[in-house]
Amino acid sequence: MTAAEIPAYLHREIHTVVMAVPDRDGLPVTCAIDIMDADEEGLYFLTARGKGFYDRLKRHGFLALTGIKGEDTMSRVAVSVRGKVRELGEGPLPRLLDLNPYMREIYPTDASQRALTVFQLYEGSGEWFDLSKKPVERIPFSIGRSAGARKGYRITAACTGCRACGAVCPQNCIDFSKTPSMPAVIRQENCLHCGNCMAACPHHAVVREGEVR
């Protein structure tokens, strides 16, 4: 899987996701929503204007979502995205109904379909997390112009190569084959973000991304 392929996988293979948007009190409210299409411009979904979900989207213009696929925990792929959304209106609706014909069973007439409107998640960042791989596979990706904040842990130049971090890493994703100036490097694509390495390092050489020590 490549970062560029993940939005299409979210649409075609996962399809139904859980979205969270704050209510008027700033508390998260979740709902199950189908991703109707995906392209290089973003993710597309629809809702009815009379729903509370519509009001929350219009008020905040931002959401977070997660979708999973797999028979059990150790065979599952999870894709999470957070980003900005905007209403596109009825223009893309015929195309999305053609791509997802089951929606015409829910809204069978032209009159009933007039309640629907299309939204686009046009800018955001996300992560692919595949527990079926050994070690696990983690892939960050972006939608639109969003670069996304770096997450996880990083080993700094304070590392002495003592390997205390390697002893507690559940995925064995710390590489000790690098140069003497950087004795250990975390393979980010296999990291669980558990924090064991930072807790175990006697030299405080491991930092959480975004923090300064």
C-alpha positions in Angstrom: 0.0 0.0 0.0 1.2 3.5 -0.8 0.1 6.8 0.7 -1.6 7.8 -2.6 -3.7 4.6 -2.7 -5.1 4.9 0.8 -8.1 7.2 0.1 -9.3 4.9 -2.6 -9.0 1.9 -0.3 -11.0 3.8 2.3 -13.8 4.3 -0.3 -13.8 0.9 -2.0 -12.7 -1.6 0.7 -13.8 0.0 4.0 -16.5 2.3 2.8 -18.4 2.7 6.1 -16.6 4.8 8.7 -17.3 6.4 12.1 -17.1 10.2 11.9 -16.8 12.5 15.0 -17.8 16.1 15.0 -18.3 18.3 18.2 -21.7 19.4 19.3 -22.7 22.9 20.5 -21.0 22.2 23.8 -17.7 21.0 22.2 -18.4 17.3 23.0 -17.7 14.7 20.3 -20.7 13.1 18.6 -20.1 10.0 16.4 -22.1 8.6 13.5 -21.6 6.0 10.8 -21.2 7.5 7.3 -20.3 5.9 4.0 -17.4 7.3 1.9 -19.1 7.6 -1.5 -16.0 8.5 -3.5 -12.3 9.5 -3.3 -9.9 11.1 -5.6 -6.8 13.3 -5.5 -9.0 16.2 -4.3 -10.4 14.5 -1.2 -13.1 12.2 0.2 -16.8 12.6 -0.6 -19.9 11.7 1.5 -23.4 12.9 1.8 -26.0 13.6 4.4 -29.5 15.1 4.7 -29.8 18.8 5.5 -32.4 18.1 8.3 -29.9 16.0 10.3 -28.0 17.1 13.4 -24.9 15.8 11.6 -25.4 18.5 8.9 -25.7 21.2 11.5 -22.5 20.1 13.2 -20.5 20.0 9.9 -21.7 23.5 9.0 -20.9 24.9 12.4 -17.4 23.4 12.7 -16.2 22.6 9.2 -13.9 19.9 10.7 -14.2 16.2 11.5 -12.3 13.1 12.4 -13.0 9.6 11.1 -11.9 6.0 11.5 -12.7 2.9 9.4 -11.5 -0.7 9.9 -11.5 -3.8 7.8 -10.7 -7.4 8.8 -12.1 -10.5 10.4 -10.4 -10.0 13.8 -7.9 -7.7 15.5 -4.8 -9.3 14.2 -6.0 -9.2 10.6 -7.4 -5.7 10.6 -6.5 -2.5 8.8 -7.5 0.7 10.4 -7.5 4.1 8.5 -8.0 7.3 10.4 -8.3 10.8 9.0 -8.9 14.3 10.4 -9.4 17.4 8.4 -11.4 20.2 7.0 -14.8 19.7 5.2 -17.0 21.9 3.0 -20.4 21.5 1.5 -20.5 21.0 -2.3 -24.3 20.9 -2.5 -26.3 18.9 -5.0 -24.0 19.2 -8.0 -22.1 15.9 -7.4 -25.1 14.1 -6.1 -26.1 12.2 -9.3 -22.5 10.9 -9.7 -22.4 9.7 -6.1 -25.8 8.0 -6.4 -24.6 6.2 -9.6 -21.5 5.0 -7.7 -23.6 4.0 -4.7 -26.9 2.8 -6.1 -28.1 1.4 -2.8 -28.7 5.0 -1.7 -31.6 5.1 -4.2 -33.3 2.5 -2.0 -33.1 4.8 1.0 -34.0 7.9 -0.9 -36.0 6.5 -3.9 -37.6 9.5 -5.4 -36.3 12.8 -6.8 -38.3 14.6 -4.2 -36.7 12.6 -1.4 -33.3 13.1 -2.8 -33.6 16.9 -2.6 -32.9 16.5 1.1 -29.4 15.3 0.4 -26.2 17.4 0.0 -22.6 16.4 -0.7 -19.6 17.2 1.5 -15.9 17.0 0.7 -13.1 16.4 3.1 -10.6 18.5 1.1 -7.7 19.0 3.4 -6.4 16.8 6.2 -3.9 14.2 7.4 -4.4 10.5 8.1 -2.7 7.2 9.0 -2.9 3.7 7.7 -2.3 1.0 10.4 -2.1 -2.6 9.4 -1.9 -5.2 12.3 -1.8 -8.1 9.8 1.8 -7.3 8.9 4.7 -8.5 11.0 6.0 -6.1 12.1 3.0 -3.8 12.0 2.8 -1.3 9.1 2.1 2.4 9.7 1.8 4.8 6.8 1.0 8.5 7.2 -0.8 10.3 4.3 -2.3 13.7 3.5 -5.2 15.0 1.6 -5.0 18.3 -0.2 -2.4 20.7 0.9 -2.1 19.5 4.5 1.3 18.2 5.4 0.2 16.8 8.8 2.1 16.9 12.0 4.7 14.3 12.7 3.7 11.8 15.3 5.5 9.1 17.4 9.0 9.0 18.8 12.4 9.9 17.6 15.9 9.1 18.8 18.2 12.1 19.1 22.0 12.5 18.9 22.2 11.9 22.7 21.9 8.2 22.0 24.9 6.1 23.2 23.9 2.9 21.5 23.2 1.1 24.9 20.2 -0.8 23.3 18.0 -0.3 26.4 15.2 0.8 24.0 15.6 -2.2 21.8 15.0 -4.5 24.8 11.5 -3.1 25.4 10.3 -2.5 21.8 7.4 -4.8 21.1 7.9 -4.7 17.3 11.7 -4.8 17.2 11.6 -1.7 15.1 14.7 0.1 16.4 17.6 -0.2 13.9 21.1 -0.3 15.4 22.9 -0.7 12.1 23.3 3.1 11.5 26.4 5.2 11.8 28.2 5.8 15.1 26.9 9.4 15.2 23.3 8.0 15.3 23.6 4.5 16.9 19.8 3.9 16.9 16.9 4.9 14.6 13.2 4.0 14.9 11.7 2.5 11.8 8.6 4.7 11.8 6.6 2.5 9.4 6.7 -0.3 12.0 6.3 1.7 15.3 3.3 1.2 17.6 3.9 4.7 19.3 3.8 2.9 22.6 6.5 5.0 24.3 8.4 2.2 25.8 11.6 3.4 24.2 11.4 6.8 25.7 10.6 5.4 29.2 13.5 3.0 29.1 16.2 5.3 27.7 18.7 6.1 30.5 20.1 9.0 28.6 16.8 10.7 27.7 17.7 10.4 24.0 14.2 9.5 22.9 11.7 12.3 22.4 8.1 12.5 21.3 7.6 14.3 18.0 6.6 17.9 18.6 8.2 18.0 22.0 11.6 19.6 22.8 14.0 18.3 25.5 
